[in-house]
Amino acid sequence: QVHVVESGGGLVQAGGSLRLSCEASNIFSINVMGWYRQAPGKQRELVATITNGWLKKYADSVKGRFTISKDNAKDTVYLQMNNLKDEDTAVYYCNVDFELGSFWGQGTQVSVSS
């Protein structure tokens, strides 16, 4: 059975840090793993992605603050978030793109207080 499970969200003060993790289970031929987020009343947007060739892509709003990485042995992708801002508050979703399609995780809430 396929599983995409996020963890690591929470409440943090502005300027603080959080690390999100996403583990994929029983998904083969993964091409891209990434993080997206959706704030209340807004559309889901890309935060960062990493390919199986280790190419990384970031939204302009997080460049220099967020870092995406992965552990291929564990099929796990991480998002290190530093210097968090109010506008980073959102539900963060993990996406796993593989040969036959993609799967989404259930989301993890990140809330930044000023």
N, C-alpha and C positions, 0 to 999 in steps of 0.2 A: 504494500500500500504506500502511495506517495504521501510524503509529509514535507511541508515547508513551515518551519517554526521559528518565529522571531522571539528574541528576549532582550532585556537590557533597557527598556524604556523606563521613564519615571519623571519625577518632578525635580527640577534643578534651578538654581538661581542664575540669572543672567551672568555671563562670564564663566560659568562652570562647564563641566565636561560630562559626557556620557559615552558609553560604548555599546553599540547594538550588535547583536549576533543573529545570524540566520543559518540554520542547519537544514540541508535538503537530504531527504532519505528516499532511496529507491528511484532516483531520477538518473538516467544514463545519457551520455553524449551531451553534457551541459555545454552550452556555447557562451552564455553571458549570465552573470548574477548581478543583481543590482538592488538599489534602494530607491523608493519613491515615497512621496508624502502627500497627505491631503489635509489641509487646514479647513476648519468649518466654513462653509459657504464658498469654497474654492475647488477648482478641479485638481485632480491628482497630477503631481508633477515629478519629473525626474530629479533625483538628488545626485546619485552617482552610480556608475556601472563599471564592471570589470570583466574583461573577456577571458576566455581560456588561454589567450596569448598574453595576458597581463596588461592589455591596454586599458587605461582608465579614462573615464569621462566624468566631469563634474558640472553641476549647474553653476552658473556664474555667482550666484548668491552664496555658495558655500566654499568656493575655491579659497584655499589658504587656511580654512578652518576645519574642514572635514577631510578624512582620509579613509579610502576604501581599501580593503585588503582581503585575502582569502587563504584558506588552508585546503588545498586540493585533496589531501588525504582524508579530511573530515567532511568534504563537500560543504564547507561553511564559509560564509562571507561576513565580514565585519565592517562596521562603520564607526570610526572614532570621530566624535564630534567635540570640538574644542571651541572656546569662546562663544558659547551659545547665546543667542539673541531671542528676544520676544517672538520675532517673526519665524523662528524655527519651530514654534509650537505647532504640532500636527500629529496625526497618526502616521507612523512610518511603516511602509509595507515592503516586504522582500519579494522580489520577482526572480524566478529561475527560468531562463530561456533554454530550451533544449531542442534536439533534432525535430521533434514532432509537435512542438508547441511551447506553452509556458504555464507555469503555476505561480499563484500568488499565496503569500502567507496571510494570516488572519489580521496582522497589524499589531503594532505596539505603540502606545501613547507616549509622546514626549511633550512635556509641559515645561516652559521656561517662565519663571517669574522675575519681574524686575524689582 
